[in-house]
Amino acid sequence: MSTAVENLSKLEDLTPILKNLGADHISKGVEKEHYPIVMGAIIKTLKDNLGSDFTLSLRKAWKVVLKIV
C-alpha cells in the first residue's frame, strides 16, 4: 500500500504496478465483490490505530486512494 500512496502523483508509474497486482489477485481467486470488504477492513484498521488522528478528511483521502488501487 505504501507504494501506491508514495506514487499517487505519478500514476503513469503506478499503473503497471497495480495491473500486475490485480493480475496476481485474480490468479489467487480474488473477485470484485471482495474489494469493498477489504477496503472497509483497511479503513477500520486505520481508524482503530490512529484514533482521533484519523480525521474525516484523512478518511476521505484514503477512500480515494483505495478506489484508485
N, CA, C and O atoms as CSV, one atom per row, in Angstrom:
chain,resi,resn,atom,element,x,y,z
A,1,MET,N,N,0.825,-1.189,0.000
A,1,MET,CA,C,0.000,0.000,0.000
A,1,MET,C,C,0.870,1.253,0.000
A,1,MET,O,O,0.499,2.260,-0.602
A,2,SER,N,N,2.016,1.203,0.664
A,2,SER,CA,C,2.865,2.395,0.712
A,2,SER,C,C,3.343,2.784,-0.680
A,2,SER,O,O,3.500,3.971,-0.968
A,3,THR,N,N,3.575,1.803,-1.548
A,3,THR,CA,C,3.982,2.109,-2.917
A,3,THR,C,C,2.909,2.916,-3.621
A,3,THR,O,O,3.215,3.865,-4.343
A,4,ALA,N,N,1.647,2.545,-3.415
A,4,ALA,CA,C,0.541,3.281,-4.029
A,4,ALA,C,C,0.482,4.706,-3.499
A,4,ALA,O,O,0.364,5.653,-4.276
A,5,VAL,N,N,0.562,4.860,-2.207
A,5,VAL,CA,C,0.480,6.198,-1.600
A,5,VAL,C,C,1.640,7.066,-2.059
A,5,VAL,O,O,1.450,8.237,-2.388
A,6,GLU,N,N,2.833,6.503,-2.083
A,6,GLU,CA,C,4.021,7.270,-2.463
A,6,GLU,C,C,4.006,7.684,-3.933
A,6,GLU,O,O,4.656,8.662,-4.303
A,7,ASN,N,N,3.278,6.958,-4.770
A,7,ASN,CA,C,3.307,7.220,-6.204
A,7,ASN,C,C,2.006,7.773,-6.761
A,7,ASN,O,O,1.821,7.779,-7.978
A,8,LEU,N,N,1.099,8.238,-5.910
A,8,LEU,CA,C,-0.171,8.773,-6.406
A,8,LEU,C,C,0.021,9.946,-7.353
A,8,LEU,O,O,-0.782,10.145,-8.264
A,9,SER,N,N,1.057,10.709,-7.152
A,9,SER,CA,C,1.301,11.843,-8.040
A,9,SER,C,C,1.956,11.414,-9.352
A,9,SER,O,O,2.128,12.225,-10.261
A,10,LYS,N,N,2.319,10.130,-9.443
A,10,LYS,CA,C,2.947,9.591,-10.657
A,10,LYS,C,C,2.155,8.374,-11.120
A,10,LYS,O,O,2.676,7.259,-11.143
A,11,LEU,N,N,0.892,8.593,-11.491
A,11,LEU,CA,C,0.025,7.475,-11.867
A,11,LEU,C,C,0.578,6.674,-13.033
A,11,LEU,O,O,0.310,5.477,-13.141
A,12,GLU,N,N,1.352,7.317,-13.914
A,12,GLU,CA,C,1.931,6.576,-15.034
A,12,GLU,C,C,2.918,5.514,-14.551
A,12,GLU,O,O,3.079,4.481,-15.201
A,13,ASP,N,N,3.573,5.756,-13.428
A,13,ASP,CA,C,4.476,4.765,-12.836
A,13,ASP,C,C,3.701,3.726,-12.020
A,13,ASP,O,O,4.088,2.560,-11.942
A,14,LEU,N,N,2.624,4.170,-11.430
A,14,LEU,CA,C,1.848,3.304,-10.543
A,14,LEU,C,C,0.968,2.313,-11.310
A,14,LEU,O,O,0.750,1.193,-10.847
A,15,THR,N,N,0.469,2.712,-12.460
A,15,THR,CA,C,-0.476,1.881,-13.208
A,15,THR,C,C,0.049,0.476,-13.497
A,15,THR,O,O,-0.669,-0.487,-13.229
A,16,PRO,N,N,1.267,0.304,-14.032
A,16,PRO,CA,C,1.729,-1.067,-14.295
A,16,PRO,C,C,1.874,-1.905,-13.020
A,16,PRO,O,O,1.645,-3.115,-13.035
A,17,ILE,N,N,2.251,-1.258,-11.934
A,17,ILE,CA,C,2.379,-1.968,-10.655
A,17,ILE,C,C,1.014,-2.484,-10.217
A,17,ILE,O,O,0.879,-3.633,-9.796
A,18,LEU,N,N,0.003,-1.621,-10.322
A,18,LEU,CA,C,-1.350,-2.008,-9.913
A,18,LEU,C,C,-1.932,-3.070,-10.842
A,18,LEU,O,O,-2.653,-3.957,-10.385
A,19,LYS,N,N,-1.633,-2.993,-12.124
A,19,LYS,CA,C,-2.112,-4.016,-13.065
A,19,LYS,C,C,-1.515,-5.378,-12.720
A,19,LYS,O,O,-2.219,-6.388,-12.737
A,20,ASN,N,N,-0.238,-5.407,-12.411
A,20,ASN,CA,C,0.404,-6.669,-12.012
A,20,ASN,C,C,-0.186,-7.191,-10.709
A,20,ASN,O,O,-0.419,-8.390,-10.559
A,21,LEU,N,N,-0.422,-6.293,-9.779
A,21,LEU,CA,C,-1.013,-6.681,-8.503
A,21,LEU,C,C,-2.418,-7.244,-8.714
A,21,LEU,O,O,-2.790,-8.243,-8.098
A,22,GLY,N,N,-3.192,-6.607,-9.580
A,22,GLY,CA,C,-4.530,-7.081,-9.890
A,22,GLY,C,C,-4.512,-8.459,-10.529
A,22,GLY,O,O,-5.316,-9.322,-10.176
A,23,ALA,N,N,-3.605,-8.665,-11.459
A,23,ALA,CA,C,-3.484,-9.975,-12.113
A,23,ALA,C,C,-3.115,-11.046,-11.094
A,23,ALA,O,O,-3.622,-12.166,-11.154
A,24,ASP,N,N,-2.241,-10.706,-10.169
A,24,ASP,CA,C,-1.854,-11.648,-9.120
A,24,ASP,C,C,-3.054,-11.996,-8.235
A,24,ASP,O,O,-3.249,-13.157,-7.875
A,25,HIS,N,N,-3.848,-10.994,-7.891
A,25,HIS,CA,C,-5.041,-11.241,-7.074
A,25,HIS,C,C,-6.039,-12.129,-7.816
A,25,HIS,O,O,-6.613,-13.046,-7.229
A,26,ILE,N,N,-6.244,-11.859,-9.100
A,26,ILE,CA,C,-7.169,-12.673,-9.899
A,26,ILE,C,C,-6.702,-14.121,-9.939
A,26,ILE,O,O,-7.511,-15.040,-9.812
A,27,SER,N,N,-5.404,-14.325,-10.114
A,27,SER,CA,C,-4.875,-15.693,-10.179
A,27,SER,C,C,-5.063,-16.447,-8.863
A,27,SER,O,O,-5.039,-17.677,-8.837
A,28,LYS,N,N,-5.249,-15.707,-7.779
A,28,LYS,CA,C,-5.459,-16.329,-6.461
A,28,LYS,C,C,-6.938,-16.449,-6.108
A,28,LYS,O,O,-7.279,-16.873,-5.003
A,29,GLY,N,N,-7.820,-16.078,-7.043
A,29,GLY,CA,C,-9.251,-16.249,-6.830
A,29,GLY,C,C,-9.978,-15.069,-6.223
A,29,GLY,O,O,-11.140,-15.192,-5.835
A,30,VAL,N,N,-9.318,-13.928,-6.133
A,30,VAL,CA,C,-9.982,-12.743,-5.609
A,30,VAL,C,C,-11.017,-12.279,-6.633
A,30,VAL,O,O,-10.746,-12.241,-7.833
A,31,GLU,N,N,-12.199,-11.929,-6.142
A,31,GLU,CA,C,-13.277,-11.471,-7.011
A,31,GLU,C,C,-13.638,-10.028,-6.684
A,31,GLU,O,O,-13.328,-9.527,-5.604
A,32,LYS,N,N,-14.290,-9.375,-7.622
A,32,LYS,CA,C,-14.653,-7.959,-7.490
A,32,LYS,C,C,-15.418,-7.692,-6.192
A,32,LYS,O,O,-15.249,-6.643,-5.570
A,33,GLU,N,N,-16.250,-8.636,-5.794
A,33,GLU,CA,C,-17.072,-8.462,-4.587
A,33,GLU,C,C,-16.242,-8.417,-3.307
A,33,GLU,O,O,-16.723,-7.947,-2.276
A,34,HIS,N,N,-15.012,-8.895,-3.361
A,34,HIS,CA,C,-14.147,-8.910,-2.178
A,34,HIS,C,C,-13.575,-7.523,-1.843
A,34,HIS,O,O,-13.274,-7.231,-0.685
A,35,TYR,N,N,-13.432,-6.686,-2.854
A,35,TYR,CA,C,-12.752,-5.411,-2.651
A,35,TYR,C,C,-13.420,-4.487,-1.636
A,35,TYR,O,O,-12.718,-3.922,-0.797
A,36,PRO,N,N,-14.742,-4.304,-1.669
A,36,PRO,CA,C,-15.358,-3.434,-0.648
A,36,PRO,C,C,-15.134,-3.946,0.778
A,36,PRO,O,O,-15.004,-3.155,1.711
A,37,ILE,N,N,-15.091,-5.257,0.940
A,37,ILE,CA,C,-14.849,-5.835,2.270
A,37,ILE,C,C,-13.443,-5.480,2.750
A,37,ILE,O,O,-13.248,-5.081,3.898
A,38,VAL,N,N,-12.480,-5.628,1.862
A,38,VAL,CA,C,-11.090,-5.314,2.210
A,38,VAL,C,C,-10.930,-3.818,2.455
A,38,VAL,O,O,-10.244,-3.409,3.392
A,39,MET,N,N,-11.561,-3.005,1.615
A,39,MET,CA,C,-11.483,-1.550,1.815
A,39,MET,C,C,-12.027,-1.167,3.189
A,39,MET,O,O,-11.439,-0.344,3.890
A,40,GLY,N,N,-13.147,-1.766,3.565
A,40,GLY,CA,C,-13.721,-1.491,4.879
A,40,GLY,C,C,-12.787,-1.904,6.008
A,40,GLY,O,O,-12.667,-1.203,7.013
A,41,ALA,N,N,-12.131,-3.036,5.839
A,41,ALA,CA,C,-11.192,-3.515,6.865
A,41,ALA,C,C,-9.988,-2.586,6.991
A,41,ALA,O,O,-9.511,-2.325,8.095
A,42,ILE,N,N,-9.503,-2.091,5.860
A,42,ILE,CA,C,-8.360,-1.171,5.897
A,42,ILE,C,C,-8.762,0.133,6.592
A,42,ILE,O,O,-8.026,0.639,7.440
A,43,ILE,N,N,-9.916,0.670,6.235
A,43,ILE,CA,C,-10.391,1.907,6.867
A,43,ILE,C,C,-10.568,1.707,8.373
A,43,ILE,O,O,-10.180,2.569,9.162
A,44,LYS,N,N,-11.148,0.581,8.772
A,44,LYS,CA,C,-11.342,0.294,10.202
A,44,LYS,C,C,-10.007,0.171,10.918
A,44,LYS,O,O,-9.852,0.673,12.031
A,45,THR,N,N,-9.055,-0.481,10.300
A,45,THR,CA,C,-7.724,-0.638,10.900
A,45,THR,C,C,-7.062,0.721,11.096
A,45,THR,O,O,-6.475,0.988,12.145
A,46,LEU,N,N,-7.158,1.573,10.088
A,46,LEU,CA,C,-6.599,2.919,10.218
A,46,LEU,C,C,-7.279,3.679,11.351
A,46,LEU,O,O,-6.614,4.319,12.165
A,47,LYS,N,N,-8.605,3.604,11.398
A,47,LYS,CA,C,-9.359,4.298,12.453
A,47,LYS,C,C,-8.971,3.774,13.833
A,47,LYS,O,O,-8.740,4.555,14.756
A,48,ASP,N,N,-8.901,2.453,13.968
A,48,ASP,CA,C,-8.566,1.848,15.257
A,48,ASP,C,C,-7.160,2.225,15.722
A,48,ASP,O,O,-6.923,2.419,16.914
A,49,ASN,N,N,-6.240,2.326,14.776
A,49,ASN,CA,C,-4.849,2.601,15.148
A,49,ASN,C,C,-4.529,4.082,15.268
A,49,ASN,O,O,-3.664,4.468,16.054
A,50,LEU,N,N,-5.217,4.911,14.496
A,50,LEU,CA,C,-4.926,6.341,14.540
A,50,LEU,C,C,-5.826,7.107,15.503
A,50,LEU,O,O,-5.507,8.225,15.908
A,51,GLY,N,N,-6.943,6.502,15.863
A,51,GLY,CA,C,-7.847,7.153,16.804
A,51,GLY,C,C,-8.303,8.505,16.303
A,51,GLY,O,O,-8.764,8.626,15.168
A,52,SER,N,N,-8.177,9.527,17.139
A,52,SER,CA,C,-8.651,10.867,16.787
A,52,SER,C,C,-7.820,11.509,15.674
A,52,SER,O,O,-8.248,12.497,15.077
A,53,ASP,N,N,-6.647,10.963,15.395
A,53,ASP,CA,C,-5.837,11.474,14.280
A,53,ASP,C,C,-6.410,11.061,12.925
A,53,ASP,O,O,-6.038,11.620,11.893
A,54,PHE,N,N,-7.315,10.081,12.932
A,54,PHE,CA,C,-7.954,9.638,11.695
A,54,PHE,C,C,-9.170,10.524,11.439
A,54,PHE,O,O,-10.307,10.157,11.733
A,55,THR,N,N,-8.895,11.694,10.887
A,55,THR,CA,C,-9.922,12.717,10.671
A,55,THR,C,C,-10.817,12.358,9.485
A,55,THR,O,O,-10.514,11.450,8.712
A,56,LEU,N,N,-11.907,13.077,9.362
A,56,LEU,CA,C,-12.822,12.866,8.247
A,56,LEU,C,C,-12.108,13.096,6.907
A,56,LEU,O,O,-12.315,12.342,5.956
A,57,SER,N,N,-11.276,14.129,6.834
A,57,SER,CA,C,-10.567,14.402,5.579
A,57,SER,C,C,-9.558,13.300,5.265
A,57,SER,O,O,-9.372,12.946,4.100
A,58,LEU,N,N,-8.912,12.759,6.281
A,58,LEU,CA,C,-7.981,11.653,6.064
A,58,LEU,C,C,-8.735,10.405,5.616
A,58,LEU,O,O,-8.273,9.679,4.735
A,59,ARG,N,N,-9.877,10.159,6.213
A,59,ARG,CA,C,-10.721,9.020,5.818
A,59,ARG,C,C,-11.130,9.143,4.345
A,59,ARG,O,O,-11.053,8.174,3.590
A,60,LYS,N,N,-11.565,10.343,3.948
A,60,LYS,CA,C,-11.964,10.567,2.555
A,60,LYS,C,C,-10.775,10.361,1.619
A,60,LYS,O,O,-10.917,9.760,0.555
A,61,ALA,N,N,-9.609,10.857,2.013
A,61,ALA,CA,C,-8.419,10.703,1.184
A,61,ALA,C,C,-8.061,9.225,1.007
A,61,ALA,O,O,-7.733,8.791,-0.098
A,62,TRP,N,N,-8.124,8.459,2.091
A,62,TRP,CA,C,-7.824,7.032,1.998
A,62,TRP,C,C,-8.831,6.302,1.120
A,62,TRP,O,O,-8.456,5.384,0.390
A,63,LYS,N,N,-10.100,6.691,1.178
A,63,LYS,CA,C,-11.099,6.070,0.309
A,63,LYS,C,C,-10.778,6.333,-1.158
A,63,LYS,O,O,-10.941,5.450,-2.000
A,64,VAL,N,N,-10.325,7.539,-1.461
A,64,VAL,CA,C,-9.937,7.852,-2.835
A,64,VAL,C,C,-8.768,6.971,-3.251
A,64,VAL,O,O,-8.780,6.383,-4.332
A,65,VAL,N,N,-7.757,6.881,-2.389
A,65,VAL,CA,C,-6.581,6.047,-2.686
A,65,VAL,C,C,-6.997,4.597,-2.912
A,65,VAL,O,O,-6.560,3.966,-3.874
A,66,LEU,N,N,-7.834,4.073,-2.036
A,66,LEU,CA,C,-8.233,2.675,-2.152
A,66,LEU,C,C,-9.045,2.419,-3.405
A,66,LEU,O,O,-8.927,1.348,-4.001
A,67,LYS,N,N,-9.858,3.363,-3.819
A,67,LYS,CA,C,-10.615,3.193,-5.065
A,67,LYS,C,C,-9.689,3.183,-6.268
A,67,LYS,O,O,-9.916,2.435,-7.218
A,68,ILE,N,N,-8.650,4.002,-6.240
A,68,ILE,CA,C,-7.671,4.005,-7.325
A,68,ILE,C,C,-6.944,2.664,-7.363
A,68,ILE,O,O,-6.769,2.064,-8.424
A,69,VAL,N,N,-6.532,2.214,-6.204
A,69,VAL,CA,C,-5.816,0.934,-6.112
A,69,VAL,C,C,-6.720,-0.185,-6.538
A,69,VAL,O,O,-6.310,-1.346,-6.533
